[in-house]
Amino acid sequence: MKIREIVNITVLVLIPASLIYSGVSTYLHHRCANSFGPEFNEKRKELHIPIIPADWPVYHKDENSTIWQEPKVKKGHGFKLVAYNGCELDLEEDHFYFSSKKLQDTVLTMDHSYVNSQRKRDSTVFTLHIGNRLDTIRRKQADSIFTAYKINKDY
């Protein structure tokens, strides 16, 4: 066989093989991304994590995360980020607003991290952002703030 024939055969085999590998790899990485949206809300309720309201559109999506956002800024739950690595759910971040202003000076953030290869157990952290100040608070304190401001927790 001539060198030219070997090169042609190699190219004819490698190009389709790399395209097949790329397609399979993309499928394996993205096949579960659509499993963590509103269809996961029942599990969120069991875990006491805020749900994704049915009327929220996807604001941003990439290979490792999806963000949903309330279309109109208002008091209450207004933002959810879900991060994942393939079929492994990593974390959810929710923002609760205290007014309907576009610029929020007070936001309560709830971060829920799921068990994974790096983490031995689920954990939830609440952070109160007031201006430039950040304070980590307990769930009981967050619940009191929600009650005082008449904010539906939706979990």
N, C-alpha and C positions, 0 to 999 in steps of 0.2 A: 504494500500500500504506500502510496505517496504521502508525503507530509501534508500536502494540501487537502487530500481526502480525509485524513485524520482530523485536521483542524475543522473542516466542514462538518463532519460527523459529531465532533465534540460540541461545536456551537449549536447544532441542531438538537442535541440532547440536553445541554445545559440551560438554554434559554427556556424551553417549556418546563423543565424541572424547577427552575427558579421561580417562574410564574405560578406554578402549582404550589410550591412551598409558601410563597408570599400570600396567596389566597387562603390557604389552610391556616397559616399563622394569624392572619387578620380575623378570620372566622372564629378561631379559638379564643382570641383576645376579646372580641366584641360580642360573643354569643349570649352572654348573660347581662350585658349592660342594660337591656330593656326589662330586666327582671326586678330592678330596684326602684322603679318609679311608683306611680299610684297603685299599681297592682300589689305592691309590698306593704300597703297601708295596714292590713289586718295584723301583720307581724309587728309593725311599728306600735300599734295600739297595745299589743301584749307586752312590748318592751318599754312602754310609757315614753315613746319618742313621738314628736309631732308628725302628723301625717302630711301628705302633699294634697292640698285641696284639688278637687277635680277640675276647677276652672283656671288653675295656674298653668300658663304656658311654659315651655322650656325656654329659658333665657340664654343658656350657653351649654354646649355639649362638646366634649373631646373624648379621647380614648380612655381617660382615667376618671372622668367626673361628668356629672350633669348638674346644672343649676336650674331651679324653678324659682320664679319670682311673682309675687302678687302684681297684676298689671297696673294697679293704681296704688300709690303709697298711701297707707292708712295705718291707724293704730292697731297693733296686734302682730300676729305672725305674718311676715312679709317676704321671707327668703329661706330657701333650703338648698344646700349643696350636698350631694351624695358622691363620695369618692370610692372607687373600686379598682381592683387590679384583676382584670379578667372576670372570673366568677367569684372572686374573694372580695366581699364587702369590707371596706376599710373604715370609713367614718361618715357621719352626717353632721352637718352644721346648720343650725337654725337661728334666725335673727327675729327678735320681737321688738317692734317699734312702739314708742310712747306718744306719738303724735302723727298727724298726716302731712307734716312738712317734708319737702324734698330733702333738705339737709337735716339729718337726725343728730341731736347732741346727746341723746340717751338711747342706748341699745342694749338689750339683754341677749347674750349669745349662749346657746346650748350646744355643746360639742359632745357627740356620742361616738366613742371609738369601739369598734367590734373586735372580738377575739380574732387573732390571725397568727401567722407564723412568728411574729415578733411580740405579740401581746397575749398574755395568759388568760385575761378576763376582760369582759366589757367594762367600760367606764364612761361616766357622764360628768362633764364639767360645765358649770354655769359661770359666765363672766358678765359683770355689769360694767358697761362703758358709759361714763359720764364725762363729756368733754374729752380731755386727754388722759383722764384717769381710768385705770382698769382695776377692778376688784373681783377676785374669785369668790363666789358665794356658794352656800349649800342649797340643795333642792328646796328645803323648807323656806329659806329666805326668798328664793325665786318665786315659789308658790304664793308667799305673802305679797310680793310686789305685783304679781299678776292679779291677785284679788283686789289690792288697793287701787290699781289702775283699771280695773274691770276689763282685763284682757283674757280672752278665751285661750287656754293653753293648747287646745286641740290634740291632746294625748291622754 
